[in-house]
Amino acid sequence: MTANYSVSVYIIAAVFWVAECIAFPIFIKAQWPKKCVKSFIWKMISASLFVGYGVFAFFAAKDAWGNKFLEPFAKDMVIGLCLGWLGDLLLHLTALTKNPGKVFTAASFVSGLVAFLVGHIFYVLAYIEGIKAVGGWGSKTIKTIIVEVAILLVAFVAVQLVVKLKLGPAVVPVALYAATISTMLVCAITLAIYAGKYSWLMSVVLAVGAVLFVVSDGTLVFCLFGDDRAKTSYKLKVVNLTTYFIGQMMLASTILLCGHVNLY
């Protein structure tokens, strides 16, 4: 069973995309050179748009809920998007006070990081459900995923040694986050490969969305722990935030697109 969407569904989806592409550039400009109440408002508007889009996609695809691929995948994806919204909120809380203090700033960062980490875990669960549904889950796939994640982590350590990022006490949570997002990326690519024969468009959107998310987090590491030039680079921040919001919107789009996956 697949979802047969009306023209209005595609129009509403386009409206979400247009609204997001208007909102997040305003946020980017508002948060530079430092966070403020205006940037907080626009960030939450931008985050609410990708969550709203994901929820809309979930209910728009309800006609395909009999498809074993859709429902568990879509539910976990929506939860992941909601946790991304929570992470955005927590990371930007310091914008609501002029003197947040070190403790509040640290708590805001760590809690936001945890929200995103758990969000990536739900993305991983969604991808595993998808891989199982299309018949790609097995010992060979599991071993391949483990090897590929290990390679990405080695690459992360190599970059950190070459660039000499100043992680300090954040080295453990950052390493844990790196392991989680590496797993998310590998599982997303794996699902994209296996699901390609059912919906090449969903596979491409999923893979690109996951890659953009990783690029966003990669640039964020440089923005937070790089040298002074990286920390004060407006262009790097634009790349960081643009890839993030576009990536989240593309991941939300997979919920709509997976309604076209027919396993029967």
C-alpha positions as CSV (number, residue, x, y, z in Angstrom):
1,M,0.0,0.0,0.0
2,T,1.3,3.5,-0.9
3,A,0.1,7.0,-0.2
4,N,-1.5,8.8,-3.2
5,Y,-1.0,12.4,-2.3
6,S,-3.3,15.2,-3.6
7,V,-1.9,18.3,-5.1
8,S,-2.7,20.2,-1.9
9,V,-0.2,18.0,0.0
10,Y,2.6,19.0,-2.2
11,I,1.6,22.7,-2.1
12,I,1.6,22.6,1.7
13,A,5.0,20.8,1.7
14,A,6.3,23.6,-0.6
15,V,5.0,26.3,1.8
16,F,6.9,24.7,4.7
17,W,10.1,24.7,2.6
18,V,9.6,28.3,1.5
19,A,8.8,29.4,5.1
20,E,11.9,27.6,6.3
21,C,14.1,29.2,3.7
22,I,12.9,32.6,4.8
23,A,13.1,32.0,8.5
24,F,16.5,30.5,9.0
25,P,18.5,33.2,7.1
26,I,16.8,35.8,9.4
27,F,17.9,33.8,12.4
28,I,21.5,33.5,11.0
29,K,21.7,37.2,10.7
30,A,20.1,37.9,14.0
31,Q,22.4,35.7,16.0
32,W,25.6,37.3,14.7
33,P,27.9,38.3,16.4
34,K,26.1,37.0,19.5
35,K,22.9,35.4,20.6
36,C,20.0,37.7,21.5
37,V,16.2,37.5,22.1
38,K,15.5,38.1,18.5
39,S,17.8,35.3,17.4
40,F,16.1,33.0,20.0
41,I,12.7,33.8,18.5
42,W,13.7,33.2,14.9
43,K,15.6,30.0,15.8
44,M,12.6,28.5,17.4
45,I,10.4,29.6,14.5
46,S,12.9,27.8,12.2
47,A,13.0,24.7,14.4
48,S,9.2,24.7,14.7
49,L,8.9,24.7,10.9
50,F,10.9,21.5,10.4
51,V,9.0,19.8,13.3
52,G,5.7,21.0,11.9
53,Y,6.7,19.8,8.4
54,G,7.6,16.3,9.9
55,V,4.3,16.0,11.8
56,F,2.3,17.2,8.7
57,A,4.2,14.6,6.6
58,F,3.4,11.9,9.1
59,F,-0.3,12.5,9.0
60,A,-0.3,13.1,5.2
61,A,1.1,9.6,4.7
62,K,-1.5,7.9,7.0
63,D,-3.0,6.1,4.0
64,A,0.2,4.1,3.8
65,W,0.3,3.1,7.4
66,G,-0.5,-0.4,6.4
67,N,2.9,-0.5,4.8
68,K,5.3,-2.0,7.4
69,F,8.1,0.3,6.3
70,L,6.3,3.5,7.0
71,E,4.8,3.6,10.5
72,P,7.8,2.7,12.7
73,F,10.2,4.7,10.5
74,A,7.9,7.8,10.5
75,K,7.3,7.7,14.3
76,D,11.0,7.6,15.2
77,M,11.8,10.3,12.6
78,V,9.2,12.7,14.1
79,I,10.6,12.0,17.6
80,G,14.1,12.8,16.3
81,L,12.9,16.1,14.8
82,C,11.2,17.0,18.1
83,L,14.4,16.3,20.0
84,G,16.2,18.5,17.5
85,W,13.8,21.3,18.4
86,L,14.5,20.7,22.1
87,G,18.2,20.8,21.5
88,D,17.8,24.1,19.6
89,L,15.9,25.5,22.5
90,L,18.4,24.4,25.2
91,L,21.5,25.5,23.3
92,H,20.0,29.0,22.8
93,L,18.6,29.6,26.3
94,T,21.6,31.8,27.1
95,A,20.2,34.4,24.7
96,L,17.5,35.2,27.1
97,T,19.8,36.7,29.8
98,K,22.5,39.3,29.5
99,N,24.8,37.5,31.9
100,P,24.2,33.8,31.8
101,G,27.2,32.8,33.8
102,K,29.5,29.8,33.3
103,V,27.3,27.3,35.0
104,F,24.2,28.2,33.1
105,T,26.2,28.3,29.8
106,A,27.7,24.9,30.5
107,A,24.3,23.4,31.5
108,S,22.7,24.9,28.4
109,F,25.4,23.4,26.1
110,V,25.4,19.9,27.8
111,S,21.6,19.6,27.9
112,G,21.3,20.7,24.3
113,L,24.0,18.2,23.3
114,V,22.1,15.4,25.1
115,A,18.9,16.3,23.3
116,F,20.6,16.1,19.9
117,L,22.4,12.9,20.9
118,V,19.1,11.2,21.9
119,G,17.5,12.6,18.7
120,H,20.2,10.9,16.6
121,I,19.5,7.7,18.5
122,F,15.9,7.8,17.3
123,Y,17.1,8.6,13.8
124,V,19.3,5.5,14.0
125,L,16.3,3.4,15.2
126,A,14.2,4.7,12.3
127,Y,16.9,3.7,9.8
128,I,17.3,0.3,11.4
129,E,13.5,-0.3,11.1
130,G,13.7,0.8,7.5
131,I,16.7,-1.6,6.8
132,K,14.8,-4.4,8.4
133,A,11.6,-3.7,6.4
134,V,13.5,-3.8,3.0
135,G,15.2,-7.0,4.0
136,G,18.7,-5.6,4.4
137,W,19.3,-6.4,8.1
138,G,21.6,-9.2,8.9
139,S,25.0,-10.0,10.4
140,K,26.9,-8.8,7.3
141,T,25.1,-5.4,7.4
142,I,25.8,-5.1,11.2
143,K,29.5,-5.8,10.7
144,T,29.7,-3.4,7.8
145,I,28.1,-0.6,9.9
146,I,30.5,-1.2,12.8
147,V,33.5,-1.1,10.5
148,E,32.3,2.1,8.8
149,V,31.6,3.8,12.1
150,A,35.0,2.9,13.4
151,I,36.6,4.4,10.2
152,L,34.7,7.6,10.7
153,L,35.8,7.8,14.3
154,V,39.4,7.3,13.4
155,A,39.0,10.1,10.8
156,F,37.6,12.3,13.6
157,V,40.5,11.6,15.9
158,A,43.0,12.3,13.0
159,V,41.3,15.6,12.2
160,Q,41.4,16.6,15.9
161,L,45.1,15.8,16.1
162,V,46.0,17.7,13.0
163,V,43.8,20.8,13.6
164,K,44.4,20.7,17.4
165,L,40.9,21.4,18.5
166,K,40.6,22.8,22.0
167,L,38.1,20.3,23.4
168,G,39.2,20.4,27.0
169,P,36.7,18.9,29.4
170,A,34.2,18.5,26.5
171,V,36.3,15.8,24.9
172,V,34.2,12.9,26.3
173,P,30.8,14.2,25.5
174,V,32.0,15.3,22.0
175,A,33.5,11.9,21.4
176,L,30.3,10.2,22.4
177,Y,28.3,12.6,20.1
178,A,30.7,11.9,17.3
179,A,30.2,8.1,17.7
180,T,26.4,8.6,17.7
181,I,26.2,10.9,14.6
182,S,28.7,8.6,12.8
183,T,26.3,5.7,13.4
184,M,23.4,7.8,12.2
185,L,25.2,8.7,9.0
186,V,26.3,5.1,8.2
187,C,22.8,3.7,9.0
188,A,21.2,6.4,6.8
189,I,23.4,5.6,3.9
190,T,22.9,1.9,4.4
191,L,19.1,2.4,4.3
192,A,19.4,4.7,1.3
193,I,21.2,1.9,-0.6
194,Y,18.8,-0.9,0.3
195,A,15.6,1.3,-0.3
196,G,16.8,2.7,-3.6
197,K,15.1,0.0,-5.6
198,Y,11.7,1.0,-4.0
199,S,12.1,4.8,-4.0
200,W,15.3,6.3,-5.4
201,L,14.0,9.8,-4.6
202,M,13.5,9.0,-0.9
203,S,16.9,7.4,-0.8
204,V,18.7,10.4,-2.3
205,V,16.9,12.8,0.0
206,L,17.7,10.7,3.1
207,A,21.4,10.4,2.2
208,V,21.8,14.0,1.4
209,G,19.9,15.1,4.5
210,A,22.1,12.9,6.8
211,V,25.3,14.2,5.1
212,L,24.2,17.8,5.6
213,F,23.5,17.2,9.3
214,V,27.0,15.7,9.7
215,V,28.5,18.6,7.8
216,S,26.6,21.0,10.1
217,D,27.9,19.3,13.3
218,G,31.4,19.1,11.8
219,T,31.5,22.9,11.2
220,L,30.0,23.5,14.7
221,V,33.0,21.7,16.3
222,F,35.3,24.2,14.6
223,C,33.0,27.1,15.6
224,L,33.1,26.0,19.2
225,F,36.6,24.5,19.7
226,G,38.7,25.7,16.8
227,D,41.1,28.6,16.7
228,D,40.1,32.3,17.0
229,R,39.7,32.6,13.3
230,A,37.2,29.7,13.1
231,K,35.3,30.9,16.1
232,T,34.8,34.4,14.6
233,S,34.1,33.2,11.1
234,Y,30.7,34.4,9.9
235,K,31.0,32.3,6.7
236,L,31.6,29.1,8.7
237,K,28.6,29.9,10.9
238,V,26.5,30.3,7.8
239,V,27.6,26.9,6.5
240,N,26.9,25.4,9.9
241,L,23.4,26.7,10.3
242,T,22.4,26.4,6.6
243,T,23.3,22.7,6.4
244,Y,21.6,22.1,9.7
245,F,18.2,23.5,8.8
246,I,18.2,22.2,5.2
247,G,19.3,18.8,6.5
248,Q,16.5,18.6,9.0
249,M,14.0,19.6,6.3
250,M,15.3,16.9,4.0
251,L,15.0,14.3,6.8
252,A,11.5,15.5,7.5
253,S,10.8,15.1,3.7
254,T,11.7,11.4,3.9
255,I,8.6,10.8,6.1
256,L,6.5,12.1,3.2
257,L,8.5,10.3,0.5
258,C,8.5,6.9,2.3
259,G,4.8,6.8,1.8
260,H,5.6,5.9,-1.8
261,V,7.6,2.8,-0.7
262,N,5.6,-0.3,-1.6
263,L,6.9,-3.6,-0.2
264,Y,3.9,-5.6,-1.3
